[in-house]
Amino acid sequence: MTAVPEPDPRAAPDSLKPLVEGALGLDPAWFGARMDPAGQAPGAHRAAVLMLFADSAHGPDVLLTERASTLRSHAGQVAFPGGRVDPTDTGPVHAALREAEEETGLDPGGVVPLVVLPDLFIPPTGYLVTPVLAHWADPAPVRAIDPAEVARVIRVPVTDLADPANRISVRGPRGYTGPAFRASGLLIWGFTAGLLSALLHRSGWERPWDATRIEDLDEAWAAARAHHRDRDELRGERVTDPVDVSDEVGR
């Protein structure tokens, strides 16, 4: 990887300026005490994720991955590209770009880092995660590099995420309730949905939606997978059985 550029909010195109303005100054406490790193145990593992937005004919979209259904942790979940910060990484931006390249074949040279968001604590894993907001200035083809880790790589339009018809809240078996999205035949929930929900709200892109429309996580997940299966069968694509993710609601 070439030299990693420093994040520069001024480099945002006009289309993403509301997003950058919303991300600046975001307080971890907005997500609730369970994700605020203040007071959490020291020595937590560090990770970084890449929140990569690009311009398209239909407005901004965001790059997401669907994790393989065979993984032991977070199987089948939708996530931002990213992973653990390695000792050789120069910081969270480097780690997020490196992981995205390893997972999707992303060319880091086409990415302009904009803002490094505050660390967020992920209770089920004990990780401190640093989200990196970036502009995909020069989009190039991406794909799932290792199907054993990533099943799909998807660009999801922001208009789909902001559509109130695609927004629900999901409740896990332990009672935790959080925002979720239905988009591209997927259920986006947990840590990823929380970040997307925060950015939509703070950028002014959020449209009024019914947060009291609550579904059990397992049922919402099964419905999303059934929709995905039906779509793939119509296309003649191989179908993967759904997995039980009830123990991963806090991600």
N, C-alpha and C positions, 0 to 999 in steps of 0.2 A: 504494500500500500504506500502511495506517495504521502508527503507531509499532510498531516491532518489540519485543516483550517480551523481557526478560532470561530466560535459562533458569533454571528453579526446580525442582530435584528434588523438593521438598516438594509440588509441585502434581500429582504422579503419583497416579492412582487406585490403589486397593489391588491391582487386577489387574495393574498394570504396575510395582509397587514392586520385585519381584525383578529385573526388567529394569534398572531405574534403579540399584539397588544393584550389579548386576553391571557396569554401564557405568562407574560411578564408580571411578576409579583404574586403569582399563584401560591397560596398558603396551603401547606399540607393539612392544616387543621380543617380545611374545607371538606376533606374526605372523611372526617371523623377521627376520633382518638385512636382507633385501631390501626390506622395507616400512617399516623403522624410519628415520625422517628423520634421525636422528643421523648426522652425517658425510656426508650427501648434499650434492650441489653446491648452493650458495646461488643465489638468484634463480629458483627453480622457480616455475612458474605455480601459482596458488592456485585451488582449487575447493572446493565444499561439496556434500554430499548430505543429503537429508532422510530419516531413518529414522522413518517415521510409523506408529505403532501405534494401532489403534482397538479398542474393545470391540464384540463382536458376540454373537449368540445362541450361537455355538459357541466363544466365548472370543476372545482377542486375535487380530488379524490385522495384516498389514503391507502397505503400499502399495508396489507395484513397477511398473515400466514395461518393456515389451519394445521395444527400439529397432528402427527400420525396417530391413528387410533390404537396402535400397538405399544405406545410409550407407557411407561409405568407412572409417570408424573404428568398431569395436565393433558392426558390423552384426548385428542379430538378438539381441544379448545382452540379458539381463534385468538391470535396474539399479534402484537407488534414484533417485527424481527428484533432479535436481541438475545442477550445471555450474560453469562458471568464475565466480570472484568478480570482479565488475565494479568499476571505480573508484568508482562511485556507491553501491555497497553499503556499509552501515555495519559489516559483519562477516560471518562465515560463516552466522549464523542468517538474516540478511537475504537473503543470496545463495541459501541453500537454499530458503527460502520463495518468493522471487521466481522461481527456476527451476522449482519445483514448480507454481506458478501458471501459468507460461508453457507448461509441458508438458502439464499435466492439467486446467487450469481450477480447481485447488484454491482454496478460499476461505481465505486465511491467517488470517482472523478466527476460524476454528474450530479453530485449531492452538495447542497450549500447548507451547512448547519446554521440555524437561526437563534435558537434559545436552548439553554440547558435548564430544565425545570428542577424544582426542589426534589430531594430524595423522598421516596415513599417507602414505608415499611410494609412488607407482605407477610402477615401473620402465619399462614400455613407453612411457609418455607423458611421464614426468618431472614429473608434477603432484604437489603436496602437497594431499591431500584431507582436509577436516575433516568428519567425520560429525556430524550434529545429530540427537539422539534426541528425539522429540516425541510427544505424545499428541494424537490426533485427537478432540478433545472433542465436536465437533459435525460429524460426517461429512455431506457433501453430495455429490451426484452429481459424478463426475469422468469425463474422457474424453480421448482422444488429440486434442489441439488441432491439431497439424500432423502428418498421416499420413506426411509425408516424413521426419519425425524419430522419431516414436513410433508404433508399430503398435498397441499395446494398453496399457491401464492395468488392473492387476489387484490385487485385495485377496486375499492368500494367507493362509489360516489358519495360525497358529503350530502347531496340532496336526498339520497336514500336514507342516510343516518338521521337526517333532520325531519324526515316524514313522520308525523305523529302516528300514522298507521303502523309503522315499523318499530315503535317503541313500547316497551313494557317494563315492569319490574319483576324480578324473579326472586323467589324465596327458597333458600336451601333447607335441608333437613335440620340444621341447627338453629334455624330461625332468622339467619342473616338475610336481609332483603337489600337488593341493589339494582341499579339500572341495567337494562339489556336492550339489544337491538336485533331485529330480524333483517338480514340483508344478504343478497347473493346466495340464498338458500342456506344461510348459516345463522346460528344463534351466537351473538357476541355478548359476553357477560363478564363478570368478575373484574379484575384489575383493568383489563383493556377497555371494557365498557365504561368503567368509572372515569378513566382518563378522557375518553371521547366525549362523555356526557359533560364533564367539566369544561372542556374546550368549546363545545357547542354553546354552552351557557354563557361563558365569559366572552366569547367572540361576538355574541349577538346573532349567531346562526341558528340558535335553538328556536324551534316553533313550539307553541303550547301543546303539551301532551299530558296524558292522564297517568300520573305516577301511581295512582291508586289501583291501576289495572295490574294486579299482581297474579303471577302464575307460579306454580311449583316448578322448581328448576328441572326436575326429571321430566315432567310433562312437556315443558317448553322445549327442552332438548330433544325429546323424542319426536315432537312435531316438526322441528327444524330438520332433523335427520330424515324423517319420512318424506318431507318435501324435496330434500336433496336427492334421496334415492329415486323418487318418481321422476325427477328431472333427468337424472343420469340414465335411467332405464329408457326414457324417450329418446335420448341421444345414443343409446347403445353402448354406454360406458360401463365399466366395472363398478359394482356397488360394494361398499364396505359396511359391515354391520355397525350399528351405533354402540357406544360404550357408556357405562355408568360413570358419571362425573360428580355424583352427589357429594363426595368428600373433598371436592376442589373448589367449593363455592367462594372461598375467601380470596382466591387469587385476584 
